């Protein structure tokens, strides 16, 4: 992508996503992801309705009446975006590619984080760590991230979600909120890595998919190319058997993915490329808030 074209795209996506994060997400994001970390502030006398688990027994014993610990919210979060840059994200048939939508969602989350004075970093991944941008604050940092989201070229076409999750667990020492953005179409098992990462951090999965993956168009003989392996085959899309096989495969994919998220206790949202991701994300935020 030429520099002038890239700058135009960066500016366009900044205007759109900064507006979204400012007008729509700011309050939702704050309530959904703040308050996870609390720091001890002071003690005060016990009042009716206080949680007995907050009683400070040392102070209570000293003054012979109950005192409770008062906590305050740790304002600053570290937010990590784990962004799938494998070749399968280049697919899209209606409104935009999966990568286009994923980029917009990532940029929106980045601006929401920065408005809440949070640090934000990015891990680009395929079946390896393609690039790591350490967490920082500021608009300049956000624009650098958006430029990379738009113009980054991975070394590998394949996907392994386990790789960035293990990197997150090992590389980010302080507890953070981590968004994994991917289509989650991968043969590799990532359940254990996701479970371990979510114990240390607060992990949220955001899946993007295209409607034509769920249901093929009936247009007769069609050449289909596997984006990750490069293999090409001809498929008769008018065949009921082919249609049924595709639906069955997608149903199994969805069932497996949902099961992994549930067993790992990870909040998730699934967004189709021709749908409004704002509504989907806000619903997920509201559920967490």
TAKA-V349283 format. One line per field, one symbol per residue. phi: phi as a letter, one per 30 degrees, with the letter a starting at -180 (. if undefined). psi: psi as a letter, one per 30 degrees, with the letter a starting at -180 (. if undefined). burial: + if it has 9 or more other ideal C-beta (glycine too) atoms within 8 Angstrom, else -. A space follows every 50 residues. Layout:
# TAKA-V349283
phi = ???
psi = ???
burial = ???
This chain:
# TAKA-V349283
phi = .deddddddddddddddddddddcdeddddddbdidcbcdcacbddbejd dddcdcdddeddciadbcdccbddddcccccccdcddddddacccaddde dedddddddddddddcicdbbbcdbbcaddabcddbcjdeddddddeded cdcddccdbbddeddddeddccddebcbcccadhcadddbdddddddddd bccbcbccbcddddadddbidbdccdddcidcbcbdddddddeddddddd ddedddddddddddhcdbbcbddccdddddddddddddd
psi = kleeeeeeeeeefeeeeeeeeefefeeeeefeflgekkkkelllkklkfl kffgkjfeeeeefglkklkkllkjeklkkkjjkkglffffkkfdelleee eeeeeeeeeeeeeefghlkklkjklcgljekkjlkllleeeeeeeeeeee gkjlekflkjfeefeeeeeeejekklkkkjjlfgjkfkkgeeeeeeefee ljkkkjkklkffeekkkigbkkkkkjeeffkklkkjffkeeeeeeeeeee eeeeeeeeeeeeffhkklkkkkfgljfeeeeeeeeeef.
burial = -----+--++--++-+++-+++-+++-+++++++-----------+---+ ---+++--++------+++++-----++++++++++++++++-+--++++ ++++++++++++++++-++++++++++++++++-+-----++++++++++ -+-+-++++++++++++++--+---++++++++--+-+-++-++++++-- ++++++++++++--++-----+----++------+++----++--++--+ --++--++-++--+-++++++++---+--+++++++-+-
